[in-house]
Amino acid sequence: MKKTFTINISGSIFHIDEDAYEKLQAYLRSISAHFGVSEEGREIITDIELRISEIFNEKLSSKDQVVTETMIDEVITIMGKLEEIFETDNDEDEIITETKQTYRRRRLFRDPDHRVFGGVASGLSAYFGIDVVVLRLIFVLLFFLGYGFSLLLYIILWIVVPKANTTAQKLEMKGERVNISNIEKSIKDEYQEVKENFDNMREKRGPQVKDGFDKGVDFAGSALRLFLKIVLIVLGLGLIIAGFISLLTFLGSVIFTTTMIGPFSGLDLPGMMVPEMFFTGMGIKLFSLGLIIVIGIPLVMLMFVGIKLLVKFKTNNKAIGLTAFALWLGGLILLISVGITQAKSYISSGTTHSDTEVLNNFDSNTLYLRAEKNIDFDWRDAADIDGVKVIVKDDEKLVLGEPTLDIERSQSDNFEIILKRKSRGRTHGDAVENAEEIKYSWNQIDSLMIFDEYFTLPVGDKWRNQKLQIILKVPEGKSVFLDKSVDDIIHDIENVSNTWDGDMIGKKWIMKQEGLTLYRD
């Protein structure tokens, strides 16, 4: 167990273990002894400490909160070893030349030391390695040729781009390594430049006005950055709330509504019964898992982004993003796989026809058609998808379908009825077998024809797009009366007047040579 200390470097607080503390203290002590207590030396030491603080902040994560001896070695490698820095003056030039050949990634700053107004052009010059005169000419030309566009661009860059205040930032702006040698050289060059221009700056009032204007723009930039931070906070809160509500709504829909597929298929809630129309027990679980992953992960990531915007904390965003994407992709593959497996159950189609059955003779020339609800259930407890319902009856789950009734001309003098069953399956044989499983009943009482409102499937059978078409054949000269109860089962009945099905209800229709015609007394 090592003893740890709390230190303050350039305004930042760090926890450091004992060995690292002793090594860092010796390193800083040697630097202080070399540069002395002059104003120039103190500024060099301040910038060195600021750079060390930046390196610590870069390397410390939520996992590693204590500065270790290994980190100190890395800092010394970046900043420069003492024996390499404090060589003789003859060796110093060689070291500086070698240092300049190693470049860091440049960062864009405004250059306050070579500015005319805000240092935008000189900052761009250092960033792109273009002569500042060329950039200033481009701004002037764009001002005249682009109707003042360059002025607006300059002001925006002045507000948005930060100013290189520290020596480390000025070195990064030029693409030079931020180490002790370059910090020392940069500060000495600045002091020399300030010394040479000191007299001119005292005699002229212009720089003071310029500094005041620059401070005003800096204030505007700070205000803009503060406004952007507020926007990010509001955006973060919005993403968290939107993600949370969406996730909660989705999970609620998965469990409780009739339009989604629920993972808890053992419950008798409507949403739980829908999957059993299509899937086996394992298929339900796999499809539900895939659905939760594909929809849930983006919503969770939405909340994660909101939390990141609201509360800044260090995370390995790349690792989290790749993990989330891998899980989402796995869920998508799972959905596709289950979907493909399920689709195989619909490849082939099959149709069966019942024998043509002649209705019992009755005295009237008119057959009255009526539909009755053959299974009593509460629609609120039923799952309904495009006319197909799943209900619980006597502790058994039943699949109900709506038949369709059509009326055609009979080639005989009798009323006739045919039941045409259709279904799909993995093979034609499976499809025919599924069609034959359709259960349906009708009943004739003298001139009254009563149709069941629903056809059913045997308990445990899956929905394979089963359909039942009832074909009622009416002989010429005889008629049918459509009761209001058959409104749900009649389907596209051809008639001479092209009357819509809904308008045929409650009326008598007679079969003539030209077709089904509205009966008129």
Secondary structure, DSSP 8 states (H G I E B T S, - for coil): ---EEEEEETTEEEEEEHHHHHHHHHHHHHHHHHH-SSHHHHHHHHHHHHHHHHHHHHH--SS--EE-HHHHHHHHHHH--HHHHS--HHHHHHHHHHHHTSB------B-SSS-SSSSHHHHHHHHHT--HHHHHHHHHHHHHHTTTHHHHHHHHHHHHS-B--SHHHHHHHHTB--SHHHHHHHHHHHHHHHHHHHHHHHH-SHHHHHHHHHHHHHHHHHHHHHHHHHHHHHHHHHHHHHHHHHHHHHHHHHHH-SSS--S-TTS-SHHHHGGGGT--HHHHHHHHHHHHHHHHHHHHHHHHHHHHHHS-----HHHHHHHHHHHHHHHHHHHHHHHHHHHGGGSEEEEEE---EE----S-SEEEEEEE-SS---GGG-EEETTEEEEEETTEEEEEE--EEEEEE-SSSS-EEEEEEEEEESSHHHHHHHHHT-B--EEEETTEEEEES-EE--TT---S--EEEEEEEE-TT-EEEE-GGGGGTB-----TT---HHHHTTSEEEEETTEEEE---
